[in-house]
């Protein structure tokens, strides 16, 4: 059979050529699936299956629940607008349960068992590192939404959060300039992202800013006892506490800081890890006046964000909040849809090849573009915590080109 008429059929169908016979429509659907899915993924004539893999339980659920919500909202909106290549997105969701081996196990299940076309997932770098070998071995595609330490680039990952130069270095530059900061106390949860982030921060503080690190400490995930640390901070009086405590530990840390009298009028604190999601549990009154370095805050005043916030609250309730990673997670399905449609295929290699150069001018953060290194061009913003649990944006950079391997920081 000549293939040319079959390639023309999508255009006829798109303009509503209802006169096509059921036989012709069936033939079109079969051929269309064969053309856009040559590698055995879970794609039918009407559906494409994707995975969501986050911690819905455990200490990281406080941070990752927003990512799940945002990804589901984006998928719902994409389906309402016609889907991807004419197919509705079906979701298989798995719980990484704040446990890195579980993430790897669930990633394998999604890729090998469910044969999903892509996965939106992970939060911590530990979970990403755990699943990365699985995605590379099985040639899967992961959209990873969290700000992270950089020093990584994979064909099989699109990083929709910011890397170190877009968050850590820009944040430190701001606090050094605006607050005249010279001494820093570094602290974080005890796993790869905080430790690597603080290694990068120390090099920048000492080698670029000419400052001094007067303390550096790490605590297990889920830790709730910070009394000794707070006493050290009070004793050493750093110009800045630079914090990367994650998950539920944030609630205990900031409430204990407030109870000990370590508040913004006495101590400058810049966090890499507290967004509106964590503030919901911490309480804005316990962090008021402290700062966060992010690319997105719910309070951003632009039409894209107004529409996003309205849709998010309509789906999840008027008291729902949106943090940096939540917004970056929302970008994942939209970037994937754009890459699939640019490629004209769900095949992983074709989608990956089509991804660099993809632009979203509808992103709630404003504008993003996928770089050849699979990271996004983004801005850095500094937000000041307000008592109501929101942030007041006090600084915004120009677009920063992603550089996951900055010279001198590895």
Secondary structure, DSSP 8 states (H G I E B T S, - for coil): --SHHHHHHHHHHHTT-TTS-HHHHHHHHHHHHHHH--S--SB-SSEEEEEEEE-SSSTTHHHHHHHHHHHHHHHHHHHHTT-BTTBEEEEEEEE-TT-HHHHHHHHHIIIIIS--S-EEE--SHHHHHHHHHHHHHHT--EEE-S--------TTEEE-S--HIIIIIHHHHHHHHHH---EEEEEEESSHHHHHHHHHHHHHHHHTS--EEEEEEEE-TT----HHHHHHHHHH--SEEEEE--TTHHHHHHHHHHHTT--TTT-EEEESS--HHHHHHH-GGGTTT-EEEES--TT--SHHHHHHHHHHHHHH-TT----HHHHHHHHHHHHHHHHHHHHTS--HHHHHHHHTT-EESS-TTS-EEE-TTSBEEB--EEEEE-TTS-EEEEEE---B---TT-TT--
